[in-house]
């Protein structure tokens, strides 16, 4: 069972996700592993791995009795651990319906067992021979199963950038003044529109968006060009201990901590939301729910599911024809931003290598990441590039969404 520890009297380092058995007692070695191996991972990544490990624990309990996996790890019972892993792999592989998450689940379980047995066996002379046998067994398991795919994909890897007609429909639908907007209240309309613009224009991940504080956008005078520049910092510095969201948003990797330039128009839009529609909650986060609590990751997913349902049938048909998808997710906006940004960089004369390195910086990928190359084949798609002019953020559709009184205003409404 996955249990969330959020009590303020518990030390900060011990808070978070905990695995417990049927009696409510912590899964011992999973707790140790989470504290030592997963502490630097984003909250959602850590949660996903622990969910996978809980499945392995449950399988071991069913096969050998309660606490079987912890007992086998503590005693370095190589035969039982090997039996558990091999049986668990077969169980996953024989499911009626297999998803891409099953491969991740298998890898997480294998990594957990290998890591814990290595830690437990090191430095103990009496276990040297047993550890050598374990190493040999893990090598065999990795040779047998390490490269196996729970489910081999047979479909084409379609780039999940949204077609132009879908983006234009989203602008029209989410305009806070639109008659077809699927949300009733002005506060909800502005909350969704602000989230939409920040993910689409700044390429933010969902977790990064939900970590932004109300004063996230900064500004300063560029003395060389004698104009004001705007930016936002993507980091966890604005996190507070009173954040009790079930799936707490987080920064994915160290490379994801970055500074992202923001257009004046986007800065004005965000400030308008803060001044007029955010309310006065007792938390610092930018996106405030109807209940005056920080907007959750689950709520963002549900909001965009509702947006997808409200799209015209012809637009959804185009989306399915071009991408194979039948709905729009928050991460699709980041993919779309990546395609348009890369097209913009190449159009302004950057070499491919230079453009890809700028992409890594903007989107928070490591310097050696090959993620930008996945978008290279889409940069010449006329139907997508036609959505914006070369100045990506100065889209006229965004201006239409602003009330007349603030279209020419400064950063405040």
C-alpha positions in Angstrom: 0.0 0.0 0.0 1.3 3.5 -0.9 0.9 6.0 2.0 1.6 9.7 1.9 3.4 11.2 4.9 2.7 14.9 5.2 2.5 15.7 8.9 4.5 18.9 9.8 5.9 17.4 13.1 7.8 14.8 11.0 11.2 15.9 9.8 11.2 17.2 6.2 13.6 14.5 5.0 11.2 11.7 6.2 8.1 13.2 4.6 6.8 11.9 1.3 5.6 8.6 0.0 5.9 5.4 2.1 5.1 1.8 1.4 3.2 -0.1 4.1 2.0 -3.7 4.4 -1.5 -4.9 5.2 -0.9 -4.2 8.9 0.2 -0.6 8.3 3.9 -1.3 9.0 6.5 0.2 6.6 8.0 -2.0 4.0 11.5 -1.8 5.5 13.9 -2.1 2.6 11.7 -0.1 0.3 11.8 2.8 2.9 15.6 2.6 3.0 15.9 2.5 -0.8 13.5 5.5 -1.1 15.6 7.6 1.3 18.9 6.7 -0.2 18.3 6.2 -3.9 15.2 8.2 -4.8 15.6 11.3 -2.7 16.8 13.5 -5.7 14.1 12.4 -8.1 10.9 14.4 -8.8 7.9 13.5 -6.7 5.9 11.9 -9.5 8.9 9.9 -10.7 9.6 8.6 -7.1 5.9 7.8 -6.7 5.8 5.8 -9.9 8.8 3.7 -8.8 7.4 3.0 -5.4 4.1 2.0 -6.9 6.0 -0.6 -9.0 8.0 -1.8 -6.0 4.7 -2.2 -4.0 3.5 -4.6 -6.8 6.6 -6.7 -6.3 6.1 -6.8 -2.5 2.4 -7.8 -3.0 3.5 -10.6 -5.4 6.1 -11.9 -2.9 3.5 -11.8 -0.1 1.1 -13.8 -2.2 3.8 -16.3 -3.2 5.7 -16.9 0.1 3.7 -15.0 2.8 3.8 -11.6 4.5 7.2 -9.9 4.6 8.7 -12.4 2.2 10.6 -9.9 0.1 12.1 -8.0 3.0 13.1 -11.3 4.6 14.8 -12.5 1.4 16.7 -9.3 1.0 17.9 -9.2 4.7 19.2 -12.8 4.4 20.5 -12.4 0.9 18.5 -15.5 -0.1 19.6 -15.6 -3.7 17.4 -18.6 -4.7 14.2 -17.0 -3.3 15.0 -13.6 -4.8 15.7 -15.1 -8.2 12.5 -17.1 -8.1 10.6 -13.9 -7.1 12.0 -11.9 -10.0 11.6 -14.5 -12.6 8.0 -15.3 -11.5 7.2 -11.6 -11.4 8.4 -11.0 -14.9 6.3 -13.9 -16.2 3.3 -12.6 -14.3 3.7 -9.1 -15.9 4.3 -10.6 -19.3 1.2 -12.8 -19.2 -1.3 -10.0 -18.4 -4.3 -9.9 -20.8 -3.5 -6.2 -21.6 0.0 -4.8 -21.4 0.9 -1.1 -21.4 4.2 0.8 -21.7 4.2 1.2 -17.9 4.7 -2.5 -17.4 8.2 -2.4 -18.8 9.0 0.5 -16.4 7.5 -1.6 -13.5 9.7 -4.5 -14.3 12.9 -2.4 -14.5 12.1 -0.7 -11.3 11.6 -4.0 -9.5 14.8 -5.5 -10.9 16.8 -2.3 -10.1 15.5 -2.3 -6.5 16.5 -5.9 -5.8 19.9 -5.6 -7.4 20.7 -2.3 -5.6 19.6 -3.5 -2.2 21.5 -6.8 -2.4 24.6 -5.0 -3.5 24.4 -2.6 -0.6 23.7 -5.3 1.9 26.4 -7.6 0.7 29.2 -5.0 0.4 31.7 -4.6 3.3 30.7 -7.8 5.0 33.3 -10.5 4.7 31.0 -13.4 5.6 28.8 -12.5 2.6 31.7 -12.2 0.1 31.1 -15.6 -1.5 27.3 -15.2 -1.4 27.6 -11.7 -3.0 29.8 -13.1 -5.7 27.1 -15.7 -6.4 24.4 -13.0 -6.3 26.4 -10.9 -8.8 26.6 -13.8 -11.1 22.9 -14.4 -10.8 22.0 -10.8 -11.4 24.3 -10.8 -14.5 22.4 -13.9 -15.7 19.0 -12.2 -15.0 20.1 -9.1 -16.8 21.3 -11.1 -19.8 18.0 -13.0 -19.8 15.6 -10.2 -19.0 17.4 -6.9 -19.1 16.9 -6.3 -22.8 13.5 -7.9 -22.9 10.5 -5.7 -23.7 7.3 -6.5 -21.8 5.5 -5.1 -24.8 7.3 -4.5 -28.1 5.7 -1.5 -29.8 4.5 -2.1 -33.4 3.2 1.4 -34.2 5.0 4.3 -35.7 6.5 6.7 -33.2 4.4 9.7 -34.1 5.6 13.1 -32.9 3.0 14.5 -30.5 3.1 18.1 -31.7 -0.4 19.4 -32.2 -1.5 20.3 -35.8 -2.1 24.0 -36.6 -5.9 23.5 -36.7 -5.9 22.1 -33.2 -3.8 24.9 -31.8 -6.0 27.5 -33.4 -9.1 25.8 -32.0 -7.6 25.7 -28.5 -6.9 29.5 -28.7 -10.5 30.1 -29.8 -12.0 27.7 -27.3 -10.0 28.9 -24.2 -10.3 32.6 -24.9 -11.8 33.7 -21.5 -14.4 35.8 -23.5 -15.4 33.0 -25.8 -19.0 31.8 -25.9 -17.8 28.3 -26.6 -15.5 28.1 -23.6 -16.4 24.9 -21.7 -15.8 26.5 -18.3 -18.4 28.7 -16.6 -16.7 31.0 -14.1 -14.3 33.7 -15.0 -11.8 32.5 -12.4 -11.7 29.0 -13.9 -11.5 30.3 -17.5 -8.5 32.5 -16.6 -6.8 29.8 -14.6 -7.0 27.4 -17.6 -6.0 30.0 -20.1 -3.0 31.0 -18.1 -1.9 27.4 -17.7 -2.4 26.8 -21.4 -0.3 29.8 -22.5 2.5 29.0 -20.1 2.8 25.4 -21.2 2.5 26.2 -24.8 4.6 29.3 -25.0 7.2 28.5 -22.4 7.3 24.7 -22.8 6.8 24.0 -19.2 6.1 20.5 -17.8 3.0 20.1 -15.8 5.0 19.8 -12.5 7.1 22.9 -13.3 3.9 24.9 -14.0 2.4 23.9 -10.7 5.5 24.9 -8.7 5.4 28.5 -10.0 4.8 31.2 -7.4 2.4 34.1 -8.0 5.5 36.4 -8.4 7.3 33.9 -10.7 7.8 36.2 -13.6 10.6 38.7 -13.0 11.7 41.7 -15.1 14.7 43.9 -15.5 16.1 46.6 -17.8 18.3 45.5 -20.6 20.8 48.4 -20.8 22.2 47.3 -24.1 18.8 47.3 -25.9 17.2 49.9 -23.5 14.1 47.8 -23.0 12.6 45.7 -20.3 13.0 42.0 -20.4 10.9 39.3 -18.6 11.8 35.8 -17.4 10.8 33.1 -15.0 12.9 30.7 -13.0 12.1 27.0 -13.1 13.2 25.6 -9.7 11.9 24.3 -6.4 12.9 27.3 -4.4 9.3 28.5 -4.1 8.1 25.2 -2.6 6.6 25.4 0.9 6.2 22.8 3.6 2.5 23.3 3.8 2.0 21.9 0.2 -0.3 18.9 0.9 -1.2 18.0 -2.7 -1.4 14.2 -3.1 1.0 14.1 -6.1 3.3 17.0 -5.2 4.8 18.6 -8.3 8.5 18.6 -8.6 11.5 19.3 -10.9 12.3 16.3 -13.0 16.1 16.5 -13.0 18.9 18.9 -12.1 19.1 20.0 -15.7 15.4 21.1 -15.5 16.4 24.0 -13.2 16.7 26.9 -15.6 15.7 30.4 -16.5 13.1 30.8 -19.3 12.6 34.1 -21.2 9.0 35.4 -21.3 7.5 37.9 -23.7 5.9 41.1 -22.4 2.5 40.0 -23.6 2.7 36.7 -21.6 4.0 38.6 -18.5 1.0 41.0 -18.8 -1.4 38.1 -19.1 -0.1 36.3 -16.0 -0.1 39.5 -14.0 -3.7 40.1 -15.1 -4.7 36.6 -13.8 -2.8 37.3 -10.5 -4.4 40.7 -9.9 -8.0 39.9 -10.9 -8.8 36.2 -10.9 -6.3 34.3 -8.7 -8.0 35.4 -5.4 -6.1 35.8 -2.1 -5.3 32.3 -1.0 -2.9 31.6 1.9 -0.4 29.7 -0.3 2.2 31.3 -2.7 1.5 29.1 -5.8 0.4 30.8 -9.0 -2.4 28.6 -10.0 -5.1 28.6 -7.3 -8.0 26.1 -7.3 -11.7 27.0 -6.6 -11.1 25.8 -3.1 -8.3 28.3 -2.5 -5.7 25.4 -2.5 -2.8 24.9 -4.9 -4.0 23.4 -8.2 -3.1 19.7 -8.4 -1.6 17.6 -11.1 -4.8 15.5 -11.2 -6.9 18.7 -11.7 -4.8 19.9 -14.6 -5.3 16.5 -16.3 -9.1 16.6 -15.7 -9.3 20.2 -17.0 -7.6 19.3 -20.3 -9.8 16.2 -20.6 -12.7 18.5 -20.5 -11.1 20.8 -23.1 -10.6 17.8 -25.4 -14.3 16.9 -25.2 -15.3 20.5 -26.1 -13.2 20.6 -29.3 -15.2 20.5 -32.6 -15.5 17.0 -34.2 -13.6 18.1 -37.3 -10.7 19.3 -35.1 -10.6 16.0 -33.2 -10.7 14.1 -36.5 -7.6 16.1 -37.7 -5.9 15.4 -34.4 -6.4 11.7 -34.8 -5.4 11.7 -38.5 -2.2 13.5 -37.8 -1.1 12.1 -34.5 -3.2 9.0 -33.7 -4.5 10.8 -30.6 -8.1 11.5 -29.7 -7.4 14.0 -26.9 -5.1 16.8 -25.9 -2.9 16.4 -22.9 -0.8 19.1 -21.1 2.4 17.5 -22.3 1.3 17.8 -25.9 1.7 21.6 -25.4 5.3 21.2 -24.5 5.9 19.0 -27.6 4.3 21.6 -29.8 6.3 24.4 -28.2 9.5 22.3 -29.0 8.7 21.9 -32.6 7.8 25.6 -33.1 10.9 26.8 -31.2 13.2 24.6 -33.2 11.7 25.8 -36.4 12.1 29.4 -35.3 15.8 28.9 -34.4 16.6 27.4 -37.8 14.6 30.0 -39.6 16.6 32.8 -37.9 19.9 31.3 -39.2 21.1 29.0 -36.4 22.9 25.9 -37.4 21.3 22.6 -36.4 23.9 21.9 -33.7 23.5 25.4 -32.3 19.7 25.3 -32.4 19.7 21.9 -30.6 21.9 23.2 -27.8 19.6 26.2 -27.3 16.7 23.8 -27.2 18.4 21.8 -24.4 18.8 24.9 -22.4 15.3 26.2 -22.9 13.5 23.0 -22.2 15.7 21.7 -19.4 17.4 18.8 -21.1 21.0 17.7 -20.4 23.8 18.8 -22.7 24.0 15.3 -24.1 20.3 14.7 -24.4 19.0 13.5 -27.8 15.5 14.8 -27.1 15.7 17.8 -29.5 16.6 15.6 -32.4 13.1 13.9 -32.1 11.6 17.2 -33.2 13.9 17.9 -36.2 11.8 16.0 -38.7 8.8 18.2 -37.9 10.4 21.7 -38.3 9.4 21.9 -41.9 5.8 21.1 -41.4 4.1 24.1 -43.0 0.7 23.4 -41.4 2.3 23.6 -37.9 4.7 26.5 -38.6 1.9 28.6 -40.0 0.2 28.8 -36.6 2.6 31.6 -35.5 4.7 34.2 -37.2 8.4 34.3 -36.5 7.7 36.1 -33.2 6.2 33.1 -31.5 4.8 34.9 -28.4 3.1 37.8 -30.2 0.2 35.7 -31.4 -2.8 37.8 -32.2 -5.1 35.2 -30.8 -3.6 35.8 -27.4 -4.3 39.5 -27.7 -7.9 38.7 -28.5 -8.2 36.9 -25.2 -7.3 40.1 -23.2 -10.0 42.6 -22.3 -9.6 45.8 -24.3 -8.5 47.8 -21.3 -5.3 45.8 -20.8 -4.2 45.1 -24.3 -1.9 48.1 -24.2 -1.3 48.1 -20.5 1.9 47.5 -18.6 2.5 44.4 -16.5 -0.5 45.1 -14.2 -4.2 45.3 -15.1 
